[in-house]
């Protein structure tokens, strides 16, 4: 009973603190309250403790059953994290592998420290109170640094990097994990000196941790640089639109000044008709003057000012190119998506559409767009005509440009999707984003 209790306590100390630390990178994406999270972790810990305790009491050969308990525990934890946090599976997998490597380093560091005092014990020291205490002390010592790293670098990586990036980042942790499993079996061989085996094992784990850190840092730096470039391109686009609006405003002011100057002459003519009581001539002159006035009808594309300015700018280019426009955007001022991200999405898609239409030398020119909010989700579809391609010649698939990459980055940021399809005479783009709580 004592061995079973010590084993259960040892495994609890080795794993449960990391249950909490695994929550740190995903905390902003949680679906449940902190109380529910605490209750879930406590329940999982108690069940894990009881499983280890009961199985150790019942089975002498506990190694096989212990591995099964760990495997089931990881599956259950992954399911609980998927339930409790709004996050992709691959991101959970990466954090779990990282935490597993840190825990392994702590376990074997404790074994190296205690090995001189227990020379007769092979690989496992989990049944000794000293090992449990050493694990607890090392965890307390290293946990703040891991917590800080998770709060800053890893949490930033969760926000900046796409799911596909994490599949690549998971390759080194998986390989290191496989190596540690293989080496564990080799190190269990009594022929191999225990001190040497543990040191080599610890070096392998430390190398894995350094690899994880460097990979995250390098990939994150690249992602941040790409985001800054996208933001800079969006800013330049906005500045260009504002410059054009300023030019139009200047022209409007000049036109108004000229209109005021001409209006004085019209008043003189109208006064002449009135003095002569020539009402028929006055009516004809007013009708002729009304027809000469320019059409000042202004039609907004949508209520969202940022989207309205960007879209109208590119629709004007398409209209001057002879395109038929069918655009209906049902967007309010605040929809839970940042203005700069809306600029990236609408600016890139409508800019591409306007330029494709302008380049057309044949075929019908058109732009069709629909956008709205449904059940907290932003949905945009945009179709535009392109230069017709003969059916017998396949359209060459081009690599995604900066514009498409920027739109995909925004979709990843808002847990959404984006799709681009190139047809024979039309190009289709669709974007779905999950609006943030306002």
N, C-alpha and C positions, 0 to 999 in steps of 0.2 A: 504493500500500500504506500509506503514511504517513497519508493522509487517511482511509482505511478504519479504520486502527487508532485514530486520534484520535476519529473519529465513534463507534466502538464503545465506547471508554473514556468519552467524554462522556456517552453515553446510559446507560452503566452507572452513572456517578456521579450522574446526575440521577434515577435510579429505584431502584436497589438499596437504598440506606439506608431508603427508605420501605417496602420489603418488610418489613423488621424492625419498623418503627414501627407498621405496620398490625396487627401481632400483639398489640400492647399492650392494646387494649380488650377483646380476646377471650381473653386468656391464662388467666383462671380457668376458661373453658369448653373448654380444649384436650382433644383426644382422644388425642394422641400425645405422646411424650416430647420434651424439649428437644433432645436429640440428633437425633431424627428431623426436628424442625422446622428445625434448623440445616442438616442435610444437604439437605433439600428446597429451602430458600432458596438455598443454594450452587449446587445443580444447576440451578435455574431461572435464576440469574444467569449461569452459564457458558453455558447454551444461548442466553440472550438476547444475550450478548456475541458469540457465534459467528455467530448469525443476522445481526446488524447488520454484523459484519465481512465475512462472506462475500457478503452481498447488495450491500454497497457496492463490493466488488471487481468483482462481475459486472455491475452495472448502473450506468450513468452517471446516469440519471434515477432517483435513489434515493428521492425524496419520496413517490411513490405506494407503493413497497414498504415504506418506513419506517413509514408509517401502518398498513399491513397487519400489520407485525411488532408494533407496539404493540397493535393490536386483539386479535391472537391471544394476546399475552402477558397482557392483562387477563382474557381468557376463561379461560386456563389458571390464572392466579392465583386467580380467583374459585372455580374448581373445586377447587384445592388447599386454599384456606381452608375451603370447605364440608366437605372431607374431614378437615382437621386440627382444626377447631373445631366445637363443638356450638352453632351460632348460626344465626339466620334469614338468608336471603339479603338481605332489605332492609337489615339492619343492616350487613352487609358492604358493600353498595352505598353506603350513606351514608358509611362510613369511607373507602372508596376515592375517592369524589368529593371528600371533604374533603382528603385527602392530595394528590389531583391539583391542587386549587386552591392548596395551600401550595407544592407543587413548581413550579407555574406562576409564582407570585409570586417565588420564588427565582430562577427562570430569567430572568425579565424584569428583576429587580433587578440581576442580574449583567450583563445586556445594557446597562442604563442606565449602570452604572459603567464598562464597557469601551467604550461607544460612541464617546467622544471619541478613543480610540486606534485605532479601526477604522472610520473614517468611510466607507470604500468598501464595507464589507460590509453586505449587506441583513439581513433579519430574523435569520437563523441565524448563530451564532458557534461552533457546536459543533465545528468543525474546528480551533479554535485552542487551544493549551495554556493560554493565559491564562484563557479562558472556563471550561475544565474546573477549573482551580485555584480560580477565583472561586466556582463552584458548590459546590465541596467546602468552601471556607471558610464560605460562607453557610449551608450545610447543617449544618456543625458548630456554628455560632452559634445557629441557630434550633431545632435538633433537641431540646435539653433542654427548652425551653418547650413544644414540641409533645408531647414524651414526658410531661411533667407533666400537661398538659391531658388527654391520653388516659388516663393512669393514674387521674385523679380524676373530672373531669366526664364524659368520654365513657364510661368504664367504669361509672360510677354510672348514666348514662343507659341503658346496655345492660341493667342490672339492673332499673331502676325502670320504664322505658317499655315499652309494648307494641309489637308489630310494626306495628300500625296507625298508631301515632304516628310511626314512622319513615318510613312511606310519605308522610305529610304533610311531614315534615322534609326529605325528598329533593327536594321540588319546587323550592325555591330553588337548591340545588346543580346540578340538572339544567338549569334555566334559565340560570344563570351559565355553565355548561359550553357550552351551545349558543351563547350570546352570544360567548364567547371563540373558539369555532371560526369563527363568522361574521366576527368582527373580525380574526382571523388572516389570512383571505383578503383583507379590505379593506386591512389594513396592509401586505400584500405589494405593493400598488400603488406603483410608484416615484414617482408624483406626490405622494403623501402624505409629508410630512417624517418621517424615521425617529424623531427624538427625540420629536416630538409623538405619534406612533403608539404608541411603547413606553410613554410616560407614561400615556396614556389606557388602554392595555391593563392596565398595572399597577394603576391606580385601579379598574378593573372587577374585577380579581381580589381586591384588598384589600376592596372593598365586599362581594364574595361571602363572604370569610372572616369579616368582621364580622357578616354576616347569619347565617352558620352558627352562630357562637358565641352570638349573642343568641337565636336560635331554640332551640338546645339548652338554654340556661340558663333561658329562660322556660318551656318545656315541662317541663323537669326539675323546676323549682320547683313547678309545678302538680301534677305527679305525686307529688312528695314530700309536698305538702300533702294530697293525696287519700289517700295511704297512711297518713299520720299520723291523719287523720280516721277511716279504717277501723280502725286500731289502737286509737284511742280508743273507737270504738263497740264493738269486741270486748272491750276492757278493761271498759267499762261493763256489757256483757252478763255478763262473768265476775263482776263485783262484785255484780250483781243476783242471779245464781245463788248466789253465796257468802252473800249476805244471807239468801236464802230458806233455804239449808242451815243457817245459824246459827239462824234462827227455828225450824226443825224440830229442830235439836239441843237448843235451849232447852226446847222442848215435850217432847222425849224425856227430858231430865233431870228435868223436873217430873213426868212420868208415872212415871218410875222411883222418884222419892221417894214418890209416892202409893202405888205398888205395894208398896214396902217397908213402908209404914205399914199397908196392908191385909193384907200377908203375916203380920204378927204376929197379927192376929185369926184368920187361917186356921190358924196354928200352934196357937192356943189351942183351936180346934174340933177339930183333928186329935188333939191331946193328950187331949181329952175322950173321943173315940171309942176311943183306945188304952187309956186307963185303964179304960173299961168293957168292953174286949175286944170291942167291937162291930165286928168286921171287915167285916161286910157293909155296915154304915152307912158305915164308913171308905172302903170301895171305891167306893160310890155317890157320896160327897162328892168324892173325888179325881177321879172321872170327870166330875162336873159342873163342878169347878173347872178341869179341863183344857180343857173346851169353852169356858169363858169367857175363856181366855187369847187375846190377839190374835195374828194370824198375823205372825210376824217374819221370814218368808222373804225374803231379799234376793237378787235376781238381777241380776248385772252385765250390762250391754249388751256390753262388750268389756273386754279387759285394759288398754287405754290409758285411764289415769285421766282425762285431760282430756276426751277424747271421751265417756267413760262419764258423767261429771258433766253435760256439756252436753246430751247426747242424752236421758238419763233425765229431765232437767228438762222438756224440751218434750214428751216422750212422756207424762209425767204429765198435762200440760195437755190433750193430745189424748185420753188415756184418760178423763179427767173429762168431756170433750165427747162421749163415746160412740163413739170411733173404734175400729175393729179394728186391732190392731197386729201387723205381721209384719216384724220387724227382726232381721237377722243381720249383725253387724259383726265381722269377723275381723281385728282389729288388735292388735298387740303394743305394748309400751311405747315402743320406739324404732323408727320406721319410716323415718327419713331425711327427715321433714317437721317443721318447727318447730311447737311446741305452739300458738303464737299463730296460725299459718296454719291449723292444724286447727280451732282455735276459730272462725276466720272462716268456713271452709267449712261445718262441721257446725252452727255457731250460726245462720248465716243461712238455710241450707236447711231445717233442722228447725224453726226459729222460723216461717218462712213456712208450712211444712206444718201445724204445730199451729194457727196462726191461721186458715188457710183452713178447716181441719176445724171449728174452733170457730164460724166464721161460717156454716157450712152450716145451712140450715133444712129441707132435704129431701134424699132420696137416701141411699145407703149411705156411711157415713164410714169411711175407712181410711187407713192409712199403711203402705207397703211399702218396705223399704230393704235393700240388699245392699252390702257393702263388703269389700274384701280387697286383698291385694298379689299381683300376678302378674308374674313376670319383671322385678322392679324397678319396677313401675308400680302406682300407687295408683288403684283403680277404685271409684267410688261411684255407685250408682243409687238414686234416691229418687222414688217415686210417691205422690201423695196425692190424695184426692178433693177436689172443689171444688163450689161451688153449681152444680147442673145448668143448662146453657144449652140452650134449644130448638134443635133441629137447623136450623130455618129461619132462625135469627138468628145471624149470625157473631159470634164472640167478638172484641171490640175488642182490638187489639194495643197493649199498654201499653208505654211507654218503660221501659227497664231501670232498676230502682230502685237505691238505694245498696247493698243486699244483693247483688244480682246483679253489680253492678260490682265489688264487693269480691272476690267469688268468682272472677270473670274475671281480676282482677289477680293473685290467687294462682296461677291456672292458667298465666298468662303467666310468672310467676316460676319455675315448675317445668317450663317447656317442655311444658305440657299443653294440654288443651282442656276446654271446658265447653259444655253444650248444655241449653237450656230449651225445652220444648214445652208449649203450652197446648191441651188437648183440650176436648171438650164437657163431660165430667164428671170429668176428672182432669188433674193437672199433673205433668209428668215433668221431672226434672233428672238430669243425669249429669255426672260430673267424672272426668277422667283427669289424673294428675300423675306426673311422673317423679321417683322417690325419689332423694335425694342419697346419695352413698356414705357409709356410716357408718364 
